[in-house]
Amino acid sequence: MKIAVTGAKGLLGWHAAARIHAQACAARYRGEDPEHELVQIDRATFEDTAALADALQGVEAILHFAGINRGEEAEVEAGNPAIARQLIAGCEAAGIAPHVVYANSTHAAHDTFYGRSKRIAGELLAAFAPKFTDLVLPHIFGECAKPYYNNVTATLIDQIWQGGEPTLNPEGRVQLLHAGEAAQMAIDAVLHGRVGKLAPHGRDTGVVELYEKLKRFHALYIGNIIPDVSDPFDLALFNSYRTAAYPAHYPFRLKVNEDHRGRLFESAKGGNASHTFLSTTHPGKTRGDHFHYDLIERFLVVKGEAVIRIRKVLTDEVHEFRVSGDEPAAIDQIPLHTHNIENVGDEEVITFFWSHRMFDPANPDTYADPV
């Protein structure tokens, strides 16, 4: 199936595109052809009618995440219906009648400028598409969300990392749903032909409660402790929090205790049913070149010289970190970022690896993708 994702550079669009890409990576690793072809449609493509029609050629399903949620009231109110009309025109020019999954909002039920904008855009798409799924979403959070952009979770996380102290509404509450979960719902809707209204519930959370939990994560993490993430919601929230540290706060220097016998330092602690192992890497060789959905994984070189590279999937955004066994520093891998480690020295590299859960061969959460 050829699947197009609009708003592919936004939070939901990137999470959806990354998951489709992950399945293609898994298929190629098995020596198979991917079942689905991904088409990413960004703002520039929308602004070019011919380019949009060309991108939509042969598309069978569209995950429509592109939209406007901030700006002048008149601009927002007109913006989402205008984008819907552009998408419909592009489909007609391409000669396709795809299944459309529309990322709607709970605000569509309210008579506000934003609510009307989302509701009207959905009505236009529903009238056009032979198969239409109205995915009504609560407040979305997740890895790589933009702070100060209508995302309270990302904003609180950024303020914690920056050492700020936000002013909070003690009565404020949000219904929180992870972007990966929402993206998978959209993907499953087209793969299984689900139409009509889908309205997943978020985790009802007080804004003060959310901030306090994020502060507890921070206090533990900067103390080299991984919190209890046995609750999938807490895992998603902690991954969102720690992703915001990348790359500005990398690497994490560890406290080293040294005396006449040698040196001792803690590699990692906490988590749930953690998994530890060591590897050796010969000079000039590279390990890794894969990414994960939600695994917390720490790399710690204890001997030799190495470079750890991390790339946000579906982008060319690569960061490199030179590490040495002479100066222990932890590099924590983050979701949907492919990574590797290369021995750049003249001697063998020994690397300690730690992850928050034991490896499950039946569900490895590992997708081969060269950095």
C-alpha positions as CSV (number, residue, x, y, z in Angstrom):
1,M,0.0,0.0,0.0
2,K,1.2,3.5,-0.9
3,I,0.6,5.7,2.2
4,A,1.0,9.5,2.2
5,V,1.6,11.4,5.4
6,T,0.8,15.1,5.4
7,G,2.5,17.3,7.9
8,A,5.3,14.8,7.8
9,K,7.7,17.2,9.7
10,G,5.3,17.8,12.5
11,L,5.0,15.8,15.7
12,L,2.3,13.4,14.6
13,G,3.4,13.2,11.0
14,W,7.0,12.4,11.9
15,H,6.0,9.7,14.4
16,A,3.6,8.1,11.8
17,A,6.2,8.3,9.0
18,A,8.9,6.9,11.3
19,R,6.7,3.9,12.2
20,I,6.0,3.2,8.5
21,H,9.7,3.6,7.8
22,A,10.5,1.2,10.7
23,Q,8.4,-1.6,9.2
24,A,10.1,-1.1,5.8
25,C,13.5,-1.3,7.6
26,A,12.5,-4.5,9.2
27,A,11.3,-6.0,5.9
28,R,14.6,-5.1,4.1
29,Y,16.6,-6.6,7.0
30,R,14.7,-9.9,6.4
31,G,15.5,-9.7,2.7
32,E,11.9,-8.9,1.8
33,D,10.3,-6.0,-0.1
34,P,8.4,-3.6,2.2
35,E,4.7,-4.0,2.2
36,H,4.1,-0.2,2.2
37,E,5.6,2.7,0.4
38,L,5.9,6.0,2.4
39,V,5.2,9.4,0.8
40,Q,6.1,12.4,3.0
41,I,4.2,15.6,2.2
42,D,5.4,18.8,3.8
43,R,4.4,22.4,3.7
44,A,6.4,23.2,0.6
45,T,4.7,20.4,-1.4
46,F,1.3,21.8,-0.4
47,E,2.2,25.2,-1.7
48,D,2.9,23.7,-5.2
49,T,-0.2,22.3,-6.8
50,A,1.7,20.3,-9.4
51,A,4.2,18.9,-6.9
52,L,1.3,17.9,-4.6
53,A,-0.5,16.1,-7.5
54,D,2.7,14.4,-8.4
55,A,3.4,13.3,-4.9
56,L,-0.1,11.8,-4.6
57,Q,0.2,9.6,-7.7
58,G,-0.9,6.1,-6.9
59,V,-1.5,6.8,-3.2
60,E,-4.1,4.6,-1.6
61,A,-4.3,6.1,1.9
62,I,-3.5,9.5,3.4
63,L,-2.8,10.2,7.0
64,H,-3.7,13.9,7.1
65,F,-1.8,15.5,10.0
66,A,-1.1,18.9,8.3
67,G,-2.9,21.8,9.9
68,I,-2.8,25.2,11.6
69,N,-3.3,25.5,15.4
70,R,-1.9,28.9,16.2
71,G,-1.9,32.4,14.7
72,E,-4.4,35.2,14.2
73,E,-8.0,33.9,14.7
74,A,-9.1,34.6,11.2
75,E,-6.0,32.9,9.8
76,V,-6.5,29.8,11.9
77,E,-10.2,29.6,11.2
78,A,-9.6,29.8,7.4
79,G,-6.4,27.8,7.4
80,N,-7.5,24.2,8.1
81,P,-10.4,24.2,5.6
82,A,-8.1,25.7,3.0
83,I,-5.5,22.9,3.5
84,A,-8.3,20.3,3.2
85,R,-9.4,21.9,-0.1
86,Q,-5.8,21.8,-1.3
87,L,-5.5,18.2,-0.5
88,I,-8.8,17.3,-2.2
89,A,-7.7,19.3,-5.3
90,G,-4.4,17.4,-5.3
91,C,-6.2,14.0,-5.0
92,E,-8.5,15.0,-7.9
93,A,-5.5,16.1,-10.1
94,A,-3.7,12.8,-9.3
95,G,-6.9,10.8,-10.1
96,I,-7.0,9.0,-6.7
97,A,-9.8,8.3,-4.2
98,P,-7.9,7.3,-1.1
99,H,-8.8,6.3,2.4
100,V,-8.3,9.5,4.4
101,V,-7.5,9.5,8.1
102,Y,-8.0,13.0,9.5
103,A,-6.3,14.1,12.7
104,N,-9.1,16.0,14.3
105,S,-9.3,17.6,17.7
106,T,-11.6,17.4,20.7
107,H,-11.9,21.2,20.1
108,A,-14.0,20.5,17.0
109,A,-17.0,20.0,19.3
110,H,-16.7,23.6,20.5
111,D,-17.8,26.8,18.8
112,T,-14.4,28.5,18.8
113,F,-12.3,29.7,15.8
114,Y,-10.0,26.7,16.1
115,G,-12.9,24.3,16.7
116,R,-14.8,25.5,13.7
117,S,-11.7,25.3,11.6
118,K,-11.0,21.7,12.5
119,R,-14.7,20.7,12.2
120,I,-15.2,22.3,8.7
121,A,-12.0,20.7,7.4
122,G,-13.2,17.3,8.5
123,E,-16.5,17.8,6.9
124,L,-14.9,18.7,3.6
125,L,-12.7,15.6,3.7
126,A,-15.5,13.3,4.8
127,A,-17.6,14.5,1.8
128,F,-14.7,13.7,-0.6
129,A,-13.2,10.5,0.6
130,P,-14.8,7.1,-0.1
131,K,-13.3,5.9,3.1
132,F,-12.9,8.4,5.9
133,T,-11.7,8.0,9.5
134,D,-12.2,10.9,11.9
135,L,-9.5,10.5,14.5
136,V,-10.4,12.8,17.3
137,L,-7.4,13.4,19.5
138,P,-6.8,14.9,22.9
139,H,-3.6,16.7,23.9
140,I,-0.7,14.9,22.2
141,F,2.8,14.7,23.7
142,G,5.9,12.9,22.5
143,E,9.5,12.8,21.5
144,C,10.6,15.9,19.5
145,A,7.5,18.0,20.3
146,K,8.1,21.7,20.0
147,P,8.0,23.6,23.3
148,Y,6.0,26.9,23.5
149,Y,3.9,25.7,20.5
150,N,0.5,24.7,22.0
151,N,2.1,21.7,23.8
152,V,2.1,22.0,27.5
153,T,4.1,18.9,28.1
154,A,7.0,19.9,25.8
155,T,7.0,23.4,27.3
156,L,7.2,22.1,30.9
157,I,10.0,19.7,29.9
158,D,12.0,22.5,28.3
159,Q,11.6,24.8,31.3
160,I,12.9,22.0,33.6
161,W,15.9,21.5,31.4
162,Q,16.5,25.2,31.3
163,G,16.1,25.6,35.0
164,G,13.0,27.7,34.8
165,E,10.0,27.8,37.2
166,P,6.7,28.0,35.3
167,T,3.5,29.6,36.5
168,L,0.9,26.9,36.6
169,N,-2.9,26.9,36.8
170,P,-3.7,24.7,39.9
171,E,-7.0,23.8,38.3
172,G,-5.7,23.0,34.9
173,R,-6.1,19.5,33.5
174,V,-5.0,17.8,30.3
175,Q,-5.9,14.5,28.6
176,L,-2.5,13.2,27.5
177,L,-2.0,10.7,24.6
178,H,1.4,9.8,23.3
179,A,2.1,10.7,19.6
180,G,3.4,7.2,18.9
181,E,0.1,5.7,20.1
182,A,-2.0,8.2,18.1
183,A,0.2,7.6,15.0
184,Q,-0.2,3.8,15.2
185,M,-4.0,4.2,15.5
186,A,-4.0,6.2,12.2
187,I,-1.8,3.6,10.5
188,D,-4.0,0.7,11.8
189,A,-7.1,2.5,10.5
190,V,-5.9,2.3,6.9
191,L,-4.3,-1.1,7.2
192,H,-7.6,-2.6,8.6
193,G,-10.1,-0.4,6.8
194,R,-11.5,1.3,9.9
195,V,-13.8,4.1,9.1
196,G,-16.0,6.5,11.1
197,K,-15.1,8.2,14.3
198,L,-12.2,7.1,16.5
199,A,-11.9,9.0,19.8
200,P,-9.1,7.6,22.0
201,H,-9.0,8.7,25.6
202,G,-6.0,10.4,27.0
203,R,-4.6,10.0,30.5
204,D,-6.4,12.6,32.6
205,T,-3.7,14.5,34.4
206,G,-3.5,17.7,36.4
207,V,-1.0,20.2,35.0
208,V,0.6,20.6,38.5
209,E,0.7,16.8,38.8
210,L,2.3,16.5,35.3
211,Y,5.0,19.1,36.3
212,E,5.8,17.4,39.6
213,K,6.2,14.0,37.8
214,L,8.5,15.5,35.3
215,K,10.5,17.2,38.1
216,R,10.9,13.8,39.8
217,F,12.1,12.3,36.5
218,H,14.7,15.1,36.3
219,A,15.9,14.8,39.8
220,L,16.5,11.0,39.3
221,Y,18.0,11.3,35.9
222,I,20.6,13.9,36.7
223,G,21.4,11.7,39.6
224,N,22.1,8.8,37.2
225,I,19.0,6.9,38.1
226,I,16.4,5.6,35.6
227,P,12.9,5.9,37.2
228,D,10.3,3.2,37.4
229,V,8.8,3.1,33.9
230,S,6.7,-0.1,34.2
231,D,3.6,1.9,33.3
232,P,3.7,2.5,29.5
233,F,2.4,6.0,30.0
234,D,5.4,6.8,32.3
235,L,7.8,5.3,29.8
236,A,6.4,7.5,27.0
237,L,6.5,10.5,29.2
238,F,10.1,9.8,30.4
239,N,11.2,9.2,26.9
240,S,9.7,12.5,25.9
241,Y,11.5,14.2,28.8
242,R,14.9,12.7,28.2
243,T,14.8,13.2,24.4
244,A,14.6,17.0,25.1
245,A,18.1,16.7,26.6
246,Y,19.6,15.7,23.2
247,P,22.0,16.9,21.9
248,A,22.6,20.0,24.1
249,H,23.1,18.1,27.4
250,Y,25.1,15.2,25.9
251,P,27.2,13.3,27.0
252,F,26.5,12.6,30.7
253,R,29.8,12.7,32.6
254,L,29.9,10.1,35.4
255,K,31.4,10.5,38.9
256,V,34.6,8.5,39.1
257,N,36.0,7.3,42.4
258,E,39.7,6.6,42.2
259,D,42.4,5.4,44.6
260,H,45.6,3.3,44.6
261,R,43.6,0.2,43.5
262,G,42.1,1.8,40.4
263,R,38.8,3.5,39.5
264,L,35.1,2.7,40.2
265,F,32.0,4.4,38.8
266,E,28.3,3.6,38.4
267,S,27.2,2.9,34.9
268,A,23.4,3.0,35.3
269,K,20.8,2.1,37.9
270,G,17.1,1.9,38.2
271,G,14.6,0.9,35.5
272,N,12.7,-2.4,35.4
273,A,14.1,-5.8,34.6
274,S,17.2,-4.2,33.1
275,H,19.5,-5.9,30.7
276,T,23.3,-5.4,30.7
277,F,26.0,-6.7,28.4
278,L,29.5,-5.9,27.1
279,S,30.9,-5.8,23.6
280,T,34.3,-5.6,22.1
281,T,34.9,-3.8,18.8
282,H,38.0,-4.0,16.7
283,P,39.8,-0.9,15.4
284,G,37.9,0.6,12.4
285,K,34.8,-1.5,13.0
286,T,31.3,-0.2,13.6
287,R,28.3,-1.6,15.6
288,G,24.7,-0.6,15.6
289,D,23.0,1.2,12.7
290,H,19.5,0.6,14.1
291,F,16.8,2.4,16.1
292,H,14.1,1.6,18.6
293,Y,10.5,2.7,19.3
294,D,10.8,3.2,23.1
295,L,13.8,1.4,24.5
296,I,16.0,3.2,27.0
297,E,19.5,2.2,26.1
298,R,22.8,3.5,27.5
299,F,26.2,3.2,25.8
300,L,29.3,3.5,28.0
301,V,32.8,3.0,26.6
302,V,35.1,1.7,29.3
303,K,38.2,1.1,27.2
304,G,39.4,2.6,24.0
305,E,38.4,5.5,21.8
306,A,35.1,5.6,19.9
307,V,32.7,7.9,18.1
308,I,28.9,7.5,18.7
309,R,26.7,8.8,16.0
310,I,23.0,9.5,16.3
311,R,20.6,10.5,13.5
312,K,16.9,11.4,13.8
313,V,15.2,9.0,11.4
314,L,13.9,10.3,8.1
315,T,16.3,13.3,8.4
316,D,20.0,14.1,7.7
317,E,20.4,15.5,11.2
318,V,23.4,13.6,12.6
319,H,25.3,14.4,15.9
320,E,28.6,12.8,16.8
321,F,30.1,12.3,20.3
322,R,33.7,11.3,20.9
323,V,34.0,9.1,23.9
324,S,36.9,7.4,25.7
325,G,37.4,4.8,28.3
326,D,39.8,7.3,30.0
327,E,36.9,9.7,30.8
328,P,33.7,7.7,31.4
329,A,30.7,9.4,29.8
330,A,27.2,7.9,29.1
331,I,25.4,8.3,25.8
332,D,21.7,7.5,26.1
333,Q,19.9,6.5,22.9
334,I,16.5,8.0,22.3
335,P,13.5,6.7,20.5
336,L,13.3,7.0,16.7
337,H,16.9,8.0,16.4
338,T,19.2,5.5,14.6
339,H,22.7,5.1,16.1
340,N,26.0,3.4,15.9
341,I,29.4,3.2,17.6
342,E,32.7,3.2,15.7
343,N,36.1,2.3,17.1
344,V,38.4,5.2,16.0
345,G,41.4,4.2,18.1
346,D,44.3,1.7,17.7
347,E,43.2,-0.7,20.4
348,E,40.1,-2.7,21.1
349,V,37.0,-0.8,22.4
350,I,35.0,-2.3,25.2
351,T,31.5,-1.0,25.6
352,F,29.1,-1.5,28.4
353,F,25.4,-1.5,27.3
354,W,22.4,-1.1,29.6
355,S,18.7,-1.1,28.7
356,H,15.7,-0.7,30.9
357,R,14.2,-4.1,30.0
358,M,15.4,-7.5,29.0
359,F,15.7,-8.3,25.3
360,D,12.7,-10.1,23.9
361,P,13.5,-12.0,20.6
362,A,9.8,-12.1,19.8
363,N,9.5,-8.4,20.1
364,P,13.0,-7.0,19.6
365,D,12.0,-3.3,19.0
366,T,15.1,-3.0,16.7
367,Y,15.0,-1.6,13.2
368,A,18.1,-1.7,11.0
369,D,18.8,1.8,9.5
370,P,22.3,3.1,8.7
371,V,23.2,6.3,10.4
